């Protein structure tokens, strides 16, 4: 989508608006709350977070936070209350929901001067997966089957790509269920996150798709700080396992040219490293793999994890609800090698007295 289409879609970015729904009720328009700021923070392989600040609700006379006809505000803004946050432009009825979850934190301060404010925050519906630790074995199933089991346990709809190999056992060792799922995502080079629709996604990154938006520096792109860094990069990865039946090693390899998300016409991080040093750099690891195909996939996943740290950047834009993790954005008007398509790792949407802005963290594997 080009800048003109984007501007037209959002009414030329006039009249930014938000809606905070507390257990289905609009906090401002139905409950009468004053909200001075709203923030949504979503990131890959992490639980999404929200926060909003309630002002003008504290009664000095009654020494309590109240709403409506003197009702106790903390009776509705209590732990576990469902929250949905929508941000965008125009009518509050048509705003896209950026995060849904539940309240996990209630904070305030009683200042020397002025009235107390109430800061309400929480996480998306994957939050219960982060609690506690577990030690167990998942027997005779692929990684994707274990993720489907976890999604069903936490009443999340699974959006899960099959992973293939069936393992004799999957070890969960003193890890939360979310940490266990993160581990499986990393070794398959998958992304893991929850969507506002209560879906748990476990699938390859969408880093090969076309950019959904183009942002121009000096217009919709307000600032950008990229860095390309060869530290921690390798040109080749080799995963070595053992086949007890054949009494022979299982070897899988991945090279710099196979990097995920690599731009045609650019050099991947591994290719840049080889060019800079004049020789290859190998990372060899022993891993419990069952087949050569699995060893190759593990090697590819490890190579991609390294490569995604090659180019990182922080950008600030006007508020754009479409900017979300696991999507691509083209940053233009920069000139040189940094004018290209980037993969979004994190998106933070914030609306306050200064208006609506979005901050994103991006990464790229080639330059």
C-alpha positions as CSV (number, residue, x, y, z in Angstrom):
1,X,0.0,0.0,0.0
2,X,1.5,3.4,-1.0
3,X,1.3,6.6,1.0
4,X,-1.7,8.0,-0.9
5,X,-3.8,4.8,-0.3
6,X,-2.7,4.7,3.3
7,X,-3.7,8.4,3.9
8,X,-7.1,7.9,2.1
9,X,-7.8,4.8,4.1
10,X,-7.3,6.6,7.4
11,X,-9.0,9.9,6.6
12,X,-5.7,11.6,6.0
13,X,-4.7,10.7,9.6
14,X,-7.1,13.3,11.0
15,X,-9.1,12.6,14.2
16,X,-7.1,9.8,15.9
17,X,-9.2,7.7,18.2
18,X,-9.1,4.8,20.6
19,X,-11.5,2.5,22.4
20,X,-10.9,0.6,25.6
21,X,-13.5,-2.1,26.2
22,X,-13.8,-3.3,29.8
23,X,-15.6,-6.7,29.7
24,X,-17.3,-5.6,26.6
25,X,-18.2,-2.0,27.7
26,X,-16.6,1.1,26.3
27,X,-14.6,2.6,29.1
28,X,-15.1,6.2,27.9
29,X,-18.5,6.3,26.3
30,X,-20.4,3.8,28.5
31,X,-18.6,3.8,31.8
32,X,-17.6,7.5,31.7
33,X,-13.9,7.1,32.5
34,X,-11.3,9.7,31.6
35,X,-8.3,8.0,29.9
36,X,-5.3,10.1,29.2
37,X,-3.1,7.5,27.4
38,X,-3.3,4.1,25.8
39,X,-0.5,1.8,24.7
40,X,-0.3,-1.6,23.0
41,X,3.0,-3.5,22.7
42,X,3.2,-6.7,20.6
43,X,6.3,-8.6,19.9
44,X,7.3,-11.9,18.3
45,X,7.9,-14.9,20.7
46,X,6.5,-12.8,23.6
47,X,3.2,-12.1,25.2
48,X,1.5,-8.9,24.1
49,X,1.1,-6.1,26.7
50,X,-1.3,-3.2,27.1
51,X,-1.7,-0.3,29.5
52,X,-3.9,2.7,29.9
53,X,-4.1,5.6,32.4
54,X,-7.4,6.6,34.1
55,X,-7.6,10.2,35.3
56,X,-10.1,12.2,37.2
57,X,-11.5,9.2,39.0
58,X,-10.2,9.7,42.5
59,X,-12.5,11.2,45.1
60,X,-10.6,13.3,47.7
61,X,-13.7,13.3,49.9
62,X,-14.3,9.5,49.9
63,X,-10.6,8.5,49.5
64,X,-11.5,6.1,46.7
65,X,-11.4,5.7,42.9
66,X,-15.0,6.0,41.7
67,X,-17.0,6.1,38.5
68,X,-20.6,6.7,37.4
69,X,-22.9,7.4,40.4
70,X,-20.2,6.9,43.0
71,X,-19.5,3.2,42.2
72,X,-16.2,1.7,43.1
73,X,-13.9,1.7,40.0
74,X,-11.7,-1.1,41.2
75,X,-14.8,-3.4,41.2
76,X,-14.8,-3.4,37.4
77,X,-11.0,-2.8,36.8
78,X,-10.1,-5.9,38.8
79,X,-7.5,-8.6,38.1
80,X,-8.6,-10.9,35.3
81,X,-11.1,-8.5,33.8
82,X,-11.2,-8.9,29.9
83,X,-9.8,-5.9,28.1
84,X,-9.8,-5.1,24.3
85,X,-7.8,-2.1,23.0
86,X,-8.6,-0.5,19.6
87,X,-6.7,2.3,17.9
88,X,-7.0,4.1,14.6
89,X,-8.8,7.1,13.1
90,X,-12.4,8.3,12.8
91,X,-15.4,6.7,14.5
92,X,-14.6,4.6,17.5
93,X,-17.1,2.0,16.2
94,X,-14.8,1.1,13.3
95,X,-11.4,1.0,15.0
96,X,-9.4,-2.2,14.6
97,X,-8.7,-4.2,17.8
98,X,-4.9,-4.4,18.3
99,X,-4.9,-6.5,21.4
100,X,-7.3,-8.3,23.7
101,X,-6.3,-9.8,27.1
102,X,-6.8,-9.4,30.8
103,X,-5.8,-7.1,33.6
104,X,-2.8,-8.3,35.5
105,X,-1.5,-5.0,37.1
106,X,-3.1,-2.1,38.9
107,X,-0.8,0.8,39.9
108,X,-1.2,4.3,41.2
109,X,0.7,7.0,43.1
110,X,-0.4,9.6,45.7
111,X,1.6,12.7,44.8
112,X,2.4,15.7,47.0
113,X,0.3,17.8,44.8
114,X,-2.5,16.8,42.4
115,X,-4.9,13.9,42.2
116,X,-3.9,10.2,41.9
117,X,-4.1,8.5,38.6
118,X,-4.8,4.8,38.0
119,X,-2.5,2.8,35.6
120,X,-4.1,-0.4,34.4
121,X,-2.0,-2.9,32.5
122,X,-2.1,-6.5,31.4
123,X,-1.2,-9.1,28.8
124,X,-2.9,-10.9,25.9
125,X,-4.6,-14.3,26.2
126,X,-1.2,-16.2,26.1
127,X,-0.3,-14.8,29.6
128,X,-1.5,-17.9,31.5
129,X,1.1,-19.9,29.5
130,X,3.9,-17.9,31.2
131,X,2.9,-18.8,34.8
132,X,4.5,-21.6,36.7
133,X,7.1,-24.2,35.6
134,X,6.6,-27.7,34.4
135,X,8.8,-30.8,33.9
136,X,7.3,-33.5,31.7
137,X,7.8,-35.6,28.6
138,X,5.7,-35.3,25.4
139,X,6.0,-38.8,23.9
140,X,5.9,-39.9,20.2
141,X,4.7,-36.7,18.6
142,X,6.0,-33.8,16.4
143,X,6.7,-30.4,17.8
144,X,3.5,-29.0,16.2
145,X,1.3,-31.6,18.0
146,X,2.7,-30.4,21.3
147,X,1.8,-26.8,20.4
148,X,-1.8,-27.8,19.5
149,X,-2.1,-29.5,22.9
150,X,-0.9,-26.3,24.6
151,X,-3.3,-24.1,22.6
152,X,-6.2,-26.3,23.5
153,X,-5.2,-26.4,27.2
154,X,-5.4,-22.6,27.3
155,X,-8.5,-22.2,25.2
156,X,-6.6,-20.6,22.2
157,X,-7.3,-21.4,18.6
158,X,-4.2,-23.1,17.1
159,X,-2.8,-21.7,13.9
160,X,-0.1,-24.3,13.7
161,X,2.1,-25.4,10.7
162,X,3.0,-29.1,10.8
163,X,6.7,-29.7,11.7
164,X,7.1,-33.2,10.3
165,X,9.3,-35.5,12.3
166,X,7.8,-37.4,15.2
167,X,10.1,-37.4,18.2
168,X,10.3,-40.3,20.6
169,X,10.0,-37.7,23.3
170,X,10.0,-33.9,23.8
171,X,11.5,-32.8,27.1
172,X,10.0,-29.9,29.0
173,X,12.5,-29.3,31.9
174,X,11.5,-26.7,34.6
175,X,10.0,-24.4,32.0
176,X,6.8,-22.5,31.7
177,X,4.6,-23.7,28.9
178,X,5.3,-20.5,27.0
179,X,9.1,-21.0,27.4
180,X,8.7,-24.6,26.2
181,X,6.7,-23.4,23.1
182,X,9.4,-20.7,22.5
183,X,12.1,-23.4,22.5
184,X,10.2,-25.4,19.9
185,X,9.6,-22.3,17.8
186,X,13.3,-21.4,17.8
187,X,14.5,-24.8,16.8
188,X,12.1,-24.9,13.8
189,X,12.7,-21.2,12.9
190,X,9.0,-20.5,13.6
191,X,7.3,-17.5,15.1
192,X,5.2,-17.8,18.2
193,X,2.6,-15.2,19.3
194,X,-1.1,-14.7,20.2
195,X,-3.4,-12.6,18.1
196,X,-6.3,-10.4,19.2
197,X,-8.7,-13.1,18.1
198,X,-7.3,-15.6,20.7
199,X,-5.3,-17.5,18.1
200,X,-1.9,-19.0,19.0
201,X,0.3,-18.9,15.8
202,X,3.2,-21.3,15.5
203,X,4.5,-21.1,11.9
204,X,7.4,-19.9,9.7
205,X,8.0,-16.1,9.6
206,X,6.3,-14.2,6.9
207,X,9.6,-12.5,6.0
208,X,9.4,-13.6,2.3
209,X,6.1,-11.9,1.7
210,X,5.8,-8.5,0.0
211,X,5.7,-5.3,2.1
212,X,2.2,-4.4,3.1
213,X,3.1,-0.7,3.5
214,X,5.6,1.8,2.2
215,X,6.7,4.5,4.5
216,X,8.7,7.6,3.4
217,X,11.2,9.4,5.6
218,X,10.1,12.9,6.1
219,X,6.4,12.0,5.7
220,X,4.9,8.9,7.3
221,X,8.3,7.7,8.6
222,X,9.4,10.2,11.3
223,X,12.7,8.6,12.2
224,X,14.8,5.5,11.7
225,X,18.0,4.3,13.4
226,X,19.4,1.1,11.6
227,X,22.6,-0.8,12.5
228,X,24.4,-3.5,10.4
229,X,26.7,-5.5,12.6
230,X,28.8,-8.6,11.7
231,X,29.3,-9.7,15.3
232,X,27.9,-13.1,16.0
233,X,27.4,-13.9,12.3
234,X,28.5,-17.1,10.5
235,X,28.7,-18.3,6.9
236,X,27.8,-21.9,7.4
237,X,26.0,-24.1,10.1
238,X,26.4,-27.8,10.5
239,X,24.2,-29.9,12.8
240,X,25.5,-33.3,13.8
241,X,23.5,-36.1,15.3
242,X,23.9,-39.8,15.7
243,X,22.0,-42.7,14.1
244,X,22.2,-45.6,16.7
245,X,20.7,-48.1,14.3
246,X,23.2,-47.4,11.5
247,X,26.0,-46.4,13.9
248,X,26.8,-43.4,11.8
249,X,26.6,-39.7,12.1
250,X,23.6,-37.6,10.8
251,X,24.7,-34.4,9.3
252,X,22.7,-31.4,8.1
253,X,24.2,-28.2,6.6
254,X,23.0,-24.7,5.7
255,X,24.9,-22.0,3.9
256,X,24.8,-18.2,3.7
257,X,23.0,-18.3,0.3
258,X,20.0,-20.1,1.9
259,X,19.2,-17.3,4.5
260,X,15.5,-16.6,5.0
261,X,14.2,-13.3,3.8
262,X,17.3,-12.5,1.8
263,X,16.8,-9.7,-0.8
264,X,17.7,-10.7,-4.3
265,X,20.6,-8.5,-5.4
266,X,21.9,-8.1,-1.8
267,X,24.4,-10.0,0.2
268,X,23.3,-12.0,3.2
269,X,25.0,-11.5,6.6
270,X,27.1,-14.7,5.9
271,X,28.1,-13.5,2.5
272,X,29.0,-10.1,3.9
273,X,31.1,-11.8,6.5
274,X,32.9,-14.0,4.0
275,X,33.6,-11.0,1.8
276,X,35.0,-9.0,4.8
277,X,37.2,-11.8,6.1
278,X,38.2,-13.6,3.0
279,X,37.2,-17.0,4.4
280,X,34.2,-18.9,5.8
281,X,33.1,-19.2,9.4
282,X,31.5,-22.5,10.5
283,X,29.2,-23.1,13.4
284,X,29.1,-26.8,14.2
285,X,26.6,-28.1,16.8
286,X,25.6,-31.5,18.2
287,X,21.8,-31.9,18.4
288,X,19.4,-34.9,18.9
289,X,18.1,-35.2,15.4
290,X,16.5,-38.3,13.9
291,X,17.0,-37.8,10.1
292,X,19.2,-35.9,7.7
293,X,16.2,-33.8,6.7
294,X,15.6,-32.7,10.3
295,X,19.3,-31.9,10.7
296,X,19.2,-29.7,7.7
297,X,16.1,-27.9,9.0
298,X,17.8,-27.4,12.4
299,X,20.9,-26.0,10.6
300,X,18.7,-23.7,8.6
301,X,16.9,-22.5,11.7
302,X,20.1,-21.7,13.5
303,X,21.6,-19.9,10.5
304,X,18.4,-17.8,10.2
305,X,18.4,-17.0,13.9
306,X,22.0,-15.6,13.5
307,X,21.2,-13.8,10.3
308,X,18.2,-12.0,11.8
309,X,20.6,-10.1,14.1
310,X,22.6,-8.7,11.3
311,X,20.5,-5.6,10.6
312,X,18.3,-4.2,13.3
313,X,16.6,-0.9,13.6
314,X,14.2,1.3,15.5
315,X,11.7,3.4,13.6
316,X,9.0,5.9,14.6
317,X,6.0,6.6,12.4
318,X,2.7,8.4,12.5
319,X,0.1,6.1,14.1
320,X,-0.6,3.2,11.7
321,X,-2.7,0.3,13.1
322,X,-1.6,-2.0,10.2
323,X,2.0,-2.1,11.5
324,X,2.2,-5.4,13.4
325,X,4.8,-8.1,14.1
326,X,5.3,-10.9,11.6
327,X,4.8,-8.5,8.6
328,X,7.0,-6.6,6.2
329,X,7.3,-2.8,5.7
330,X,9.2,-0.9,3.1
331,X,11.1,2.1,4.4
332,X,11.8,4.5,1.5
333,X,13.4,7.9,1.0
334,X,16.5,6.9,3.0
335,X,18.9,6.4,0.1
336,X,21.8,3.9,0.0
337,X,21.6,0.4,1.3
338,X,19.0,1.1,4.0
339,X,16.2,1.9,1.6
340,X,14.6,-1.5,1.5
341,X,12.0,-3.9,3.0
342,X,12.3,-4.9,6.6
343,X,10.6,-7.5,8.8
344,X,8.8,-6.2,11.9
345,X,9.7,-7.8,15.1
346,X,7.9,-5.5,17.5
347,X,5.2,-2.8,17.2
348,X,4.3,-0.4,20.0
349,X,1.2,1.8,19.4
350,X,0.6,4.7,21.8
351,X,-1.9,7.5,22.0
352,X,-1.7,10.4,24.5
353,X,-1.9,14.2,24.5
354,X,0.8,14.2,21.8
355,X,-1.4,12.2,19.4
356,X,-1.1,8.7,18.0
357,X,2.4,7.3,17.0
358,X,3.8,3.9,16.3
359,X,7.3,2.6,17.1
360,X,8.6,-0.5,15.5
361,X,11.7,-2.7,15.8
362,X,12.8,-4.2,12.5
363,X,15.4,-6.7,11.4
364,X,16.9,-7.8,8.1
365,X,19.3,-10.5,6.9
366,X,21.0,-8.9,3.9
367,X,22.5,-5.6,2.8
